[in-house]
Amino acid sequence: MPKFLIGYDVESQDESTEIFFNAASEVHKSLDAQASIFIVGKTLERNVAAAQEVLNQGYLEFHQHTYSHVLLKTVVQENEEGITIFPSGTFEEVCEEISKGQKVLKDLLGVEGIGFTAPYNYYRGLSDRLDLLAVLRENGIKFVRSAGRNEKDWQPVPFEWQPYFYEPQGFPEILECPLHGWQDCIAREKLGWNNIGEYIKWVKKDIDYASENQLDFVYCSHDWSSIRYDPKLEHIAELIVYAREKGMEVTNYSTYYEEKMAELKDRVKIYN
């Protein structure tokens, strides 16, 4: 059964996060649907009580999205508007961002985060950065969402780029989960922020494609963008229901990781 993996990048520094938390909690509780939150450390510091309440409900798990949203790699984005450069932090800054992001999760929520979303995402993820993979390993990260851009450092990302382990790089326990299609904030800006109906149709086509081809769908949404013109997250609820109707299982990243690790161990046994 193909999976529908909802991952929320929670990164705002205003009231958007609390509005999002309230809506997401209600939607996922009412539909008994698991999902994952990847939160920026500074955002968590501003919303500890609300985050703890979300965590206590048991439907949304917490992982990290760096401490202050510093890029791990430079993005060279090429699209119809031309080429735009988004510089990365230094290696030292990135190391601190990751370790501090882990510390905030542990200190404020008591969570040993094993998941990580890389700000902006990159073509080929971290396959060319063994030094960064080593930093993730040192910090206990088991799965990462960093391969969310195509060969032009843009979108969409093909669904055929299914999650994979960084085994050739020497990190067989770290699972990469590419962000498929378009991130919600980019797609909705293209369609018009208030055109939620068209956005739902857009994502439903992606769900159709994933379901028909038995592919997992790694879906990316954000706190600030998801509630814009939809403070109750009704579009998320509709997508969850639709994915289930199409035979997809809605799950979180920790569960997905355990399943992928079990599959990997079975393959190792067969080949050995």
N, C-alpha and C positions, 0 to 999 in steps of 0.2 A: 504494500500500500504506500503510495507516494505521500510525502509529508508537506505540510504547510507550516513553515517555521516563521512565526512573527517575532521580530526583534525590534524593540523600541530604543532609539538613541535619545537619551534624555539629557539635555545639555543647556537649557535656558537659564538665564539669570534674572528672571522676572516671575510674575505670577502664573505664567503659562504652565509651569511644571505642576503646581498644585491642582490646577484645573484638569490637567491631563491625568494625574494620579487618580483623582476622584472618578473621572469618566472611565478610565481603563479598568479600575477595580470593579465598577458596576458591570461593564460589558463582559469581562472575563468570568466574573462570578455567575452572572445570569446565564451564560452559555456553557459554564463548566469547561472553560477553555484555558489551557496552559500557554504561557508565552514568557519571553525574557526581556528584561530591561538592562540596557548597557548605559550606565550613568557616569557623567563627568563628576569628578570629585568635588569641585566647587559648587556644582548644582546640588549635590547631596548635602553639603554643609548648610545650605540654605533651606533644606526641606527634610530634615531628619525625621521629625514626628510623622509627617505625611508618608514618607518612604517606609518607616517602620510599620505603619498601619497597613500599607499595601503588602508588605512582606508577610505580616501576620495572617493575612487572609489566605495565603497559600496558592494563589493562582499565578502570580508573577514573581519570578526569581530575579535576583540582582547580580550583575557582573559590571565590569568597568569599561569606561570610554576615555581613559586618561584622566589626569587631574584637572587640566585646564584647556583641553582640546588642541594640543600642539600636534602638528603633523609629524608622522614617523618618516615619511618619504616626500620628496618634492613632487608635486603633480604638474605635469605639462599638459594642460587641457586643450584639446583642439576640437572646435565645433564650428557651427555656422557663424559665430561671432569672432572667429579667429583663434589665436593661441593666447592662453592665459596661464601664468605661472603662479603656483601657490607653494611657497618655500616651506621646507621642513624645518624642524628644530635641529639643533646640534645633537650629536649622539649623546652627549652628557645630559642635555635637556630632556631628551626622550627617555633616557634611563630613569631620571628623576620623576618624570610624568607617570611612568608605568608603576614604579615602586610606591609613589605617593598615592596613586589611585587605588592600589591594593590596600594600603594602610588605612585610608579613609573608610573604605568598605568594612574592614575589620573593626576599626575603632568605633565607628558610629552605628553600624548595623550588626556587628558580630558575624559578618559574612566572609567566608574564604572564597573570594571570587575566582572562578576557573575559566571565565570567558572574557573576551576583549574585543571591542570594536575599534578599529583604527580610524581616526578622524579623516574624512574625505574619501578614504579608500584609494586603491592604486591598481594599475594594470599588473597582473601576475602576483598581486599581493606582496608577500614577503619572501618569495622564492629566491630572490637575488640578494637577500639580506640575512645571511647566517648570523651576523652579530646581533641583529634584533630578535631573531628567533631564540638565540641563547638567552637574551634578557627576559623574554617571555617565559622560558623554561625556568629560569632562576626565580621568577616571581609566581610560579605555580599555575601559569596559564595553560589550559589544555585545548581550548578551541578559540579561533580568532575569525573575525569578519574583516578582511583587509583587501580582498580581491574584487572590489566592487566597481571597477572601471574597465572598459574595453581597450583595444590597442591604441586608441587615440586619447586615452585617459578620460573617456567620456562614457556615455551610455547609449543604448542599452547593453546589458551584459547577457550573453547567451545562456539559456537554461541548460545547454549541453555542458557548460562548465560546472559540473556537479562537485559537491564537497569532496575534498581529498586530504590525505595526510602528507605532511612535509617529510616523507620518508627518504627521498633522494638527498635531501639536504642534511640528513642525520638527525631529524627530529620526528621520529615515527609516531610519537604520542600526541603531536600537535595537529589538530584538524582545522583546515581552512574551509570556511563556508562562504563562497562568493555570493555577493548580493545580486540577485537576478533582476533582469528587466531594468526598470528605472526606480531610483529612490523616490519616495513619495513627494518630497519637497520640490524636486526638479520637474517631475511629471505634472504636478498640480500648478506650478508656475506657468508651464507651457500651455496648459488647458484653460487657465484662469482659476484663481483661488476659489471663487464662489461656484464654480462649475463642478460640484461634487458628483452629480449624476454621471457626467462623462468620465470622471476619474474612476468611478466604480465599474463602468463598462470596460475601461482600459485594463484594470486589474483582473476583471473576470475573464477577459480574453487570455491573459497570462495564466490564470488558473486552468482554463480550458486546455491550453497547450501543455502545461505540466501534467495534468491529469491524463490526457490522451496519450502522452508519450512516456508515462510512468516515471516522471522526473520530480525530484524534490524541489520545492519552491522556497528559497530563502528571501523573505520579504522584509524590506527596510522601511520603517516609519520613524517619525520624530515627535517629541512632545509638542513643540511649538507649531509644527506644520499640521499635525493630525487634528488638532482642535480648531484650527482656523476655519471659520464658517461652519464648524461641526463640533461644538463643545461637548456633545454627548457621545462622540465617536460612533455615530450611527453607521458610517461607512465601514468601519472596522467590523461591527457586528454583522453587517450584511455580507462582508467578504468571508467571515468565519463560517456562517451558515452555508454560503455558496460552495466553499471549498469542501465542506463535509458532504454536501449533496453530490459533488463530483467524485466522491470516493477518496478524498484526501484526509489524512489524520493531522489534526492540529496539536502540536506538541511544543515543548520548550527545548532549549539547546542542551541542557544537561542530560536529559533523557535521550535526546538524539545522539549525543556524544557517546554515551554508554552503549547504545545500539551499534554505532559505527565501530567502536573498539571491539565489541564482541564479534562483529563480522570480520574485522582484521585478524583477530586471533584465530578464528576458524580457518581463514585462508592460509595463515602461517602453518597451522597443523596439517592442512591438506598438502602443502608444498614440501613440508618436511617429513 
